[in-house]
Structures are given as C-alpha cells and as structure tokens.
Amino acid sequence: MNTILSPTADPKQSLRDIAFDLPGRFAIARWAPIPLRLILGFGFMQHGFAKLSKGPDALAAILHALAVPAPHFMAWVTILTELLGGLAILLGAFVSLVSLPMAALLLVAIFTVHLPYGFSSIKLMAVTAAGAQFGPPGYECDLLYLACLAALVLGGPGPLAIDGLLRKNKRTLKDKRHHDWSAS
C-alpha cells in the first residue's frame, strides 16, 4: 500500500491525497468550525450591541433614509437578529435556522449600503496627525460573513455545539422509542 511517506509512492497521487483528503488525515480538522463560530457570533453580537448602544432610533433613521418599510420595527428586528443570532452561532445552536435571517441582513447591507463603495472594506484615504482616515467600507466583510454562515450550514457547527447535543438527544429518544415499540 502506497502512503505519502513511502519512497515508492506515486508523487502525483501523494499530492492528490494531501490536497483532497486533508480533513480526513487530521483529526483536528473536525474542530475547524469553532473559530468560524466564535468570530462570526462575536462579530454579529458586536454589531448588535453597537446599534443598541446608539439607540434603535438612530438605526431607524438610517433605515428610513434607505426607504426601508417600518423602519422602527426593522431596527429592532435587525438588532435582535444580530444579538440573538450571533449568540446562537457562538453556541452552535440552531445554526441552519438562524443563518437565514442573518444572511438576509447581510444581503440587504450589501445591496443598500456597501455595493456603491466597491469590494474592499478598508480604504485608507490618508494618515494625519489625528491618525488614519478611512473611506466608506465596501461589501468584502459582508461576503466573508456570508461565506462563514454557508460553511457552518453546509459543514455543520462542529464539536462543542448545542446542535450536536440536540441531535444526539433526538437520536437517543428515537432509539428508545424504537426499542420500546419493538419490545412490546
């Protein structure tokens, strides 16, 4: 059997094995979703706290200027989605469910605010005695957040996630019911 470390191994096959089976080779790969959850959850919660600290009326005024219907209601929906959705992602709870409204917020942000400013989120305009001066952010970070949400939905939230505990409990209950039914 050829392995990557074998002197007789086919180098092309070894490279393919490394490139396409990396997660299968390293047990640590199953932990990859955790940094995504931590960064994404914390990021959303931070944005929600920032909006809440400025007051929902400030966000409602922005939403009104963007012609968003029911701006006060949507301000609260946005803040709660960011806070509760961020917490859920952080904990790995209901990831597929909370990802939908979170993705919707990101898409709305892209198309109503960030798109005219291009891709880059960091636009260094000048460095003055007061510090760095930046231009308006583009949609880069929104796309990164969307990619993280997609990775968590498609690949799962990983270990130490509430979703895993719920799935395990559901499986245990199902097995117990099946066992009770077949025993009678």
RAWO-V150174 format. One record per residue. N is the residue number from 1. PSI is psi in radians with two decimals (999 if undefined). OMEGA is omega in whole degrees, -180 to 180 (none if undefined). Layout:
N/PSI/OMEGA  N/PSI/OMEGA
This chain:
1/2.20/179  2/2.35/173  3/2.97/-179  4/-0.61/-177  5/-0.15/-178  6/2.37/178  7/-0.32/-180  8/0.03/-178  9/2.53/176  10/2.09/-177  11/-0.67/179  12/-0.76/180  13/-0.68/179  14/-0.74/178  15/-0.71/177  16/-0.74/179  17/-0.73/180  18/-0.80/-175  19/-0.71/-171  20/-0.15/-180  21/0.47/-179  22/-0.84/179  23/-0.57/179  24/-0.39/-178  25/-0.45/-175  26/2.09/-180  27/-0.46/-179  28/-0.34/-178  29/-0.49/180  30/-0.29/179  31/-0.05/-176  32/-0.62/-180  33/-0.34/-175  34/-0.84/177  35/-0.61/177  36/-0.81/-180  37/-0.76/-177  38/-0.82/-178  39/-0.82/-178  40/-0.83/-180  41/-0.83/179  42/-0.74/-180  43/-0.82/179  44/-0.76/-180  45/-0.69/179  46/-0.75/178  47/-0.68/178  48/-0.77/178  49/-0.68/179  50/-0.76/179  51/-0.70/-180  52/-0.69/-178  53/-0.54/176  54/-0.29/-180  55/2.38/180  56/-0.47/179  57/-0.59/178  58/-0.75/177  59/-0.68/179  60/-0.66/178  61/-0.71/177  62/-0.80/-180  63/-0.65/177  64/-0.75/179  65/-0.49/178  66/0.08/180  67/0.58/175  68/2.25/179  69/2.61/-180  70/1.08/-172  71/-0.63/180  72/-0.75/177  73/-0.79/-179  74/-0.51/176  75/-0.80/179  76/-0.68/177  77/-0.76/180  78/-0.87/-178  79/-0.82/-179  80/-0.64/177  81/-0.75/-180  82/-0.75/-178  83/-0.95/-176  84/-0.68/177  85/-0.74/178  86/-0.75/178  87/-0.76/180  88/-0.77/178  89/-0.78/179  90/-0.73/-179  91/-0.16/-177  92/0.64/-177  93/2.20/176  94/0.71/-172  95/-0.82/-179  96/-0.67/-178  97/-0.87/-177  98/-0.31/180  99/-0.50/-179  100/-0.97/179  101/-0.52/178  102/-0.74/177  103/-0.66/178  104/-0.75/177  105/-0.75/-180  106/-0.74/180  107/-0.72/177  108/-0.75/179  109/-0.73/179  110/-0.92/-171  111/-0.35/-179  112/-0.40/-174  113/-0.95/-166  114/-0.45/-174  115/-0.76/-179  116/-0.32/-176  117/0.13/176  118/-2.94/-173  119/-0.88/-169  120/2.35/178  121/-0.29/-178  122/1.98/-180  123/1.60/179  124/2.04/-178  125/-0.73/-178  126/2.82/171  127/2.06/-178  128/-3.14/177  129/-0.48/179  130/-0.20/-180  131/-2.98/-178  132/2.47/178  133/2.22/-176  134/2.62/175  135/-3.13/-178  136/2.48/-177  137/2.57/175  138/-2.80/-172  139/0.18/-177  140/-0.92/-178  141/-0.63/178  142/-0.74/178  143/-0.68/177  144/-0.75/178  145/-0.74/178  146/-0.70/179  147/-0.70/177  148/-0.77/178  149/-0.79/180  150/-0.73/180  151/-0.71/180  152/-0.65/179  153/-0.81/-176  154/-0.64/-176  155/-0.18/-179  156/2.79/-176  157/-0.12/178  158/-3.01/-179  159/2.93/-179  160/0.61/180  161/2.47/178  162/-0.63/178  163/-0.69/178  164/-0.72/178  165/-0.74/179  166/-0.73/179  167/-0.70/179  168/-0.77/179  169/-0.70/179  170/-0.76/179  171/-0.71/179  172/-0.78/178  173/-0.72/180  174/-0.77/178  175/-0.69/-180  176/-0.78/178  177/-0.72/179  178/-0.71/180  179/-0.75/179  180/-0.69/-180  181/-0.77/-177  182/-0.40/180  183/-0.35/-177  184/999/none
